[in-house]
Amino acid sequence: MYRSHNCGELRASHINTEITLAGWVQKSRDKGFIVWVDLRDRYGMTQLVFDEERTSKEMMKQAQDLGREFVIQVKGKVIERASKNPNMPTGDIEILVSELTILNEAKLPPFTIEDETDGGEELRMKYRYLDIRRNPVKDSLIFRHKVTQEVRNYLSKEGFIEVETPYLIKSTPEGARDFVVPSRMNEGQFYALPQSPQTFKQLLMVGGMDKYFQIVKCFRDEDLRADRQPEFTQIDCEMAFIDQEDILNAFEGLTRYLLKEINGVEVEKFPRMLYDDAMRIYGNDKPDIRFGMEFGELNEVAQHKEFNVFNSAELVVGIAVPGGNSYTRKEIDKLIDWVRRPQVGALGMVYSRCNDDGSYKSSVDKFYDQDDLAKWAEVTGAKPGDLVCVLSGDTNKVRAQLSALRMEIAERLGLRNPKTFAPLWVMDFPLLEWDEDSERFHAMHHPFTSPKPGQLELLKTNPGDVKANAYDLVLNGNEIGGGSIRIHDKETQALMFDYLGFTPEEAKAQFGFLMDAFEYGAPPHGGLAFGLDRLVAILGGQETIRDFIAFPKNNNGRDVMIDAPAPIDDDQLKELSLKLNLKS
Ligand code: ASP
């Protein structure tokens, strides 16, 4: 028996008990005649004591030589501490050690195993197993486990069945690039790793599983913007014989349950917002509605004056920054610099100060009088003391820019409280999205999403206007889930592929299996998938997902601990019938 107790459980009630503990040396304090050692494991920390009077000379020496992170086992008696530590759950007691065994020595760790460590991100990733010993990472992983368990509990109770689907599959066009795996047994052929189990879960519906879920890894070979991972986890779900309302209710139920169980927060029925409204009011399809600063479109009140910047813009739009009139000129200039950064990309920013006496002072006073500025304030909902910030330009771009500014200001004003949860559904996404590079429409969600009833015809004339039975679940400005009602008949699916530019041959080659299945009695079905990593991070009050992933990759898609990806040797290449043709 390595241990009778763990390092977090001994209390005053255990005094005089003989115990055995095992763990890592957190630190030791050597006063010469007395040595204290903090022993740590996943459960906590317990103080060990060795002293001249009660400890043998040899063991005293052994204790003095213990290094940080040594793995040891001790036997001893629980005694009352002379000076208690109320900040430690085990702070009333210590262990008078009678036997010390070194189970394994340890090199000095490259960073301190403390909550606040001196190790930088890259170093911590290289030695992730040491990083995991730190409370913040360890607790995040335990937290993730708890969330995952609750997801399984809830969905199982609701009659969902967890089914595993394969990882070695064929490319599914979900918008990202596939990771591919060469097949040894099928020369010159490749598997793709799933971007999601989309087609499989639809086939499970054809197979009659009725309610499916899976906590599953998905793989997308994208350029990694901040806080994305090439492999990530979804809570993937699908239901048959349902309409959109059933899906929204089912997964609103799951989210509400998690917020209650994990965060102790009760939320009202989730608001629902049309995609078009989200874009108009927040410039964003995943609006953070924990705070206001809603967009006010100013074309009517700001165009047709002498100010050509506005006259030539497709959209003039502003927000009222609460209390923003207190900003100094310098602070406003800094804000202007901020929106002009390449990451945001605005050309400039016009502003109007709303003075306490009801007057206005703008950066474009030459073109606008007090009545004009009063209208700006009215449209943006600005009150005396606020600052109206106005951007103009191409509609899509300017909305994205003002949305970035809105989020930045909210951050600065402390309006993005991670303990407040504001979920909402964003609904009726466009079915298609114009892709500048290929100059073609692409499915905005994926090609299996059904258009809104009666809109199929519109595909021919105004494809960009067709709306889909697609919905996203948004939490605190993050998309945490998304899904759709699917097409379930072969004709409509063939039509969709056709509109998306697939020839019938291409459609058959790629999706013949799905189209065939639709001919064997496919039930109406739909579903959604949650991004588990992000969901866990947000419930945990954070926005970065890395700490909630045991072994994450860096921004170049590398695992710096195992040093992957890596070359393979010539024999392996030969076996796979692969020849490299590297540029350098
Ligand atoms: N497969 C979709 C995705 O990964 C989710 C869904 O439509 O259920 O985004």
Boltz pocket constraint, residues with backbone or C-beta under 6 A from the ligand:
constraints:
  - pocket:
      binder: B
      contacts: [[A, 195], [A, 196], [A, 197], [A, 198], [A, 237], [A, 482], [A, 483], [A, 484], [A, 527], [A, 528], [A, 529]]
      max_distance: 6.0
